[in-house]
Amino acid sequence: MNILQKIKNHKLKEIASRKELIPSALLEQSVYFDTRPLSMVEYLKRPDKSGIIAEFKRQSPSKGAINPYAKVEQVSIGYMQAGASGLSVLTDTEFFGGKNADLTEARKFNYCPILRKDFILDEYQIIEAKSIGADVILLIGDMLSKEEVVRLSAFAKSLGLEVLMEVHDEKPLDYLNPNIDLVGVNNRDLTNFKVDTQTSERLSEIIPNEFTKISESGISHPETVVRLKEFGFEGFLIGEHFMKNAHPEKACQDFIQQINQLTHA
């Protein structure tokens, strides 16, 4: 059993339990249901921003603990002050050490688009995402069928949320539909954790131009960002490279400054 199947099995049990504890009707009473979500696509295209989607992540299945004591308020505010285009917050507890409260905390202190980074398998989780203050949800192509991607992306759009669909090879690109806003190429193969940013370069040629392209995972050098921009990528999701530092927000600031220097050299 690969890690994705293990996660899916656990997540289905978790969803069933949450539905019993907190019904959808209760989630819909959140103040965020009356708040218009922000557009990650628009922020990624802003000339005064970097294209960096800075991620708050305490741990991962491949690396274990990364920065378990980091503070959401300090890191998320610092990311945005550094010039990030948006935030990504891990809300999965079992495998990534996150929680819904982390995203709500980031929402409380930042006016910017926030991606809920989790394993979405059910409409309930999309209602939950909006209730905690998310603007964008993630659908992982390798965990879903084409029919599920169509159904879940349509439901997200009905709530005003943007949809990021993640792929790491060609197959899930067949799942693309008008309800998807962004396509993320995960340079880390989640079946074996190998990382290769050339995955983004290769897939860039077959991702239709109407979708905003994001490169995810394994980006640790500003030069990589500059190169990937030449392949049409406008977003760059970076978490571990920042979070492994004692002050992730400072690492983000230095990274973005280096991108600016390379771009204007």
C-alpha positions in Angstrom: 0.0 0.0 0.0 1.5 3.4 -1.0 1.3 6.5 1.2 -1.6 8.0 -0.8 -3.8 4.9 -0.3 -2.9 4.8 3.4 -3.8 8.5 3.7 -7.1 8.0 1.8 -8.2 5.1 4.0 -7.5 7.1 7.2 -9.1 10.3 5.8 -12.4 8.5 4.9 -12.7 7.3 8.5 -11.9 10.8 9.7 -14.5 12.4 7.5 -17.2 10.0 8.7 -16.3 10.9 12.3 -16.3 14.6 11.7 -19.7 14.5 10.0 -21.2 13.0 13.2 -19.5 15.5 15.5 -20.1 18.7 13.4 -22.9 18.6 10.9 -22.6 20.6 7.7 -25.5 22.9 8.9 -23.3 24.0 11.8 -20.3 24.6 9.7 -22.4 26.9 7.4 -23.1 29.2 10.4 -19.4 30.3 10.3 -18.8 34.0 9.6 -16.7 33.0 6.6 -19.7 31.7 4.8 -20.8 35.3 4.3 -17.3 36.4 3.2 -16.3 36.6 -0.4 -13.2 34.4 -1.0 -10.0 36.0 -2.4 -8.6 34.9 -5.8 -5.3 33.1 -5.7 -5.2 33.5 -9.5 -5.4 37.2 -9.3 -2.8 37.5 -6.6 -0.4 35.3 -8.5 -0.7 37.6 -11.5 -0.1 40.8 -9.5 3.2 42.5 -10.6 3.9 43.7 -7.0 4.0 40.1 -5.7 6.5 37.3 -6.1 4.3 34.3 -7.2 5.4 32.5 -4.1 2.7 30.5 -2.2 4.4 30.2 1.2 3.4 27.2 3.1 3.0 26.6 6.9 3.8 23.0 7.5 5.0 21.4 10.8 5.8 17.9 9.6 5.5 15.6 6.6 5.4 11.8 6.0 8.7 11.9 4.2 10.7 14.2 6.5 9.0 13.7 9.9 9.1 16.8 12.2 10.2 19.9 10.3 9.3 22.8 12.6 6.8 21.5 15.2 6.8 24.7 17.4 6.4 27.3 14.7 3.7 29.9 15.4 1.1 30.5 12.7 0.6 34.2 13.4 4.3 35.1 13.3 5.2 32.9 10.3 2.1 33.8 8.1 2.4 37.5 8.7 6.1 37.4 8.0 5.5 35.5 4.8 3.1 38.1 3.5 5.3 41.0 4.6 8.1 39.3 2.6 6.1 39.6 -0.6 4.4 36.2 -0.9 1.4 36.0 -3.2 -0.6 33.8 -0.9 -0.5 31.2 1.8 -0.9 27.5 2.0 -1.8 25.9 5.3 -1.7 22.2 6.1 -4.8 21.2 8.0 -4.2 17.4 8.0 -3.3 16.2 11.5 -2.4 12.6 11.2 0.3 12.9 8.6 1.3 16.6 8.6 0.7 17.7 12.2 -1.7 20.5 11.1 -5.2 21.5 12.2 -8.1 23.6 11.0 -7.4 26.2 13.7 -4.0 26.9 11.9 -5.8 28.1 8.8 -8.3 30.1 10.8 -5.4 31.7 12.7 -3.7 32.6 9.4 -7.0 34.0 8.1 -7.4 36.2 11.2 -4.1 38.0 10.6 -3.8 38.1 6.8 -5.8 39.6 3.9 -4.6 37.3 1.2 -5.7 34.1 -0.6 -5.2 31.0 1.5 -5.0 27.4 0.2 -6.4 24.7 2.4 -3.8 22.0 1.9 -5.5 18.7 2.8 -6.7 15.5 1.1 -10.2 16.4 -0.2 -12.4 13.4 -0.9 -15.9 14.6 0.1 -18.1 17.7 -0.3 -18.2 17.9 3.5 -14.5 18.9 3.5 -15.2 21.7 1.1 -17.9 23.1 3.3 -15.4 22.8 6.1 -12.7 24.6 4.1 -15.0 27.6 3.6 -16.1 27.6 7.3 -12.5 27.9 8.5 -11.6 30.8 6.1 -10.0 29.1 3.1 -10.2 30.6 -0.4 -8.8 27.7 -2.4 -9.1 23.9 -2.1 -6.7 21.2 -3.3 -7.8 18.2 -5.4 -5.1 15.6 -5.8 -5.6 13.9 -9.2 -3.9 10.6 -8.1 -6.4 10.2 -5.2 -9.6 10.8 -7.2 -11.4 9.6 -10.3 -12.3 11.9 -13.1 -15.9 11.9 -12.0 -15.0 12.8 -8.4 -12.8 15.7 -9.6 -15.7 17.0 -11.7 -18.2 16.7 -8.9 -16.0 18.2 -6.1 -14.6 21.1 -8.3 -18.2 22.0 -9.3 -19.3 22.0 -5.6 -16.3 24.2 -4.6 -17.1 26.7 -7.3 -20.8 26.8 -6.1 -19.3 28.1 -2.7 -17.1 30.7 -4.5 -13.9 28.8 -3.8 -11.1 28.4 -6.3 -9.8 24.9 -7.2 -6.2 23.8 -7.5 -5.8 20.4 -9.1 -2.5 18.7 -8.4 -0.8 16.2 -10.8 2.7 14.6 -11.0 2.3 12.9 -14.3 0.2 13.2 -17.5 -2.7 10.9 -16.6 -4.8 13.3 -14.3 -4.6 16.1 -16.9 -7.6 14.3 -18.5 -9.6 15.4 -15.4 -9.3 19.1 -16.2 -12.6 20.9 -16.5 -13.9 24.5 -16.4 -14.4 24.5 -12.6 -10.6 24.2 -12.1 -8.6 27.4 -11.8 -5.1 26.3 -11.1 -3.0 23.2 -12.1 -0.2 22.3 -9.7 2.6 20.1 -10.8 3.9 18.3 -7.8 7.6 17.6 -8.4 7.5 15.0 -5.6 6.2 11.7 -6.7 3.9 10.8 -3.7 4.3 7.1 -4.3 8.0 7.1 -3.7 8.9 10.7 -2.6 11.4 11.3 -5.3 11.7 14.9 -6.3 12.6 16.3 -9.7 11.7 19.9 -10.8 12.0 18.8 -14.4 8.6 17.2 -13.9 7.2 20.7 -14.0 9.2 21.6 -17.2 7.9 18.4 -18.9 4.3 18.8 -18.0 4.2 22.6 -18.7 4.0 21.9 -22.4 0.7 19.9 -22.1 -1.2 21.9 -19.5 -3.7 24.1 -21.4 -2.9 27.8 -21.1 -6.3 28.8 -19.6 -5.2 27.3 -16.3 -2.8 29.1 -14.0 0.3 26.9 -13.6 1.9 26.2 -10.2 5.1 24.3 -9.5 5.1 22.5 -6.1 7.7 20.8 -4.0 11.5 20.6 -4.2 12.0 24.3 -5.0 15.0 25.4 -2.9 16.8 27.8 -5.2 15.7 31.2 -6.5 17.2 30.3 -9.9 14.7 27.4 -10.2 11.8 29.9 -9.9 13.3 32.1 -12.5 13.8 29.1 -14.9 10.3 27.8 -14.3 8.8 31.2 -15.1 10.1 30.7 -18.6 8.0 27.5 -18.8 4.8 29.5 -18.1 4.6 28.9 -14.3 3.2 31.8 -12.3 2.9 30.2 -8.9 5.5 28.4 -6.8 4.4 26.5 -3.7 7.3 26.4 -1.2 7.0 25.0 2.3 9.8 22.7 3.6 12.6 25.0 2.3 11.2 27.8 4.5 9.9 25.8 7.4 13.1 24.0 8.2 14.6 27.3 9.3 14.2 28.7 12.8 12.5 31.7 11.3 10.7 30.6 8.1 9.5 34.1 7.4 13.0 35.4 7.2 14.0 32.5 4.9 11.1 33.5 2.7 12.1 37.2 2.6 15.7 36.3 1.6 14.4 33.9 -1.1 12.1 36.5 -2.6 14.8 39.2 -2.5 17.1 36.9 -4.4 14.4 36.2 -7.0 14.0 40.0 -7.5 17.8 40.5 -7.9 18.0 37.7 -10.5 14.9 39.1 -12.4 16.2 42.6 -12.5 19.9 41.8 -13.0 
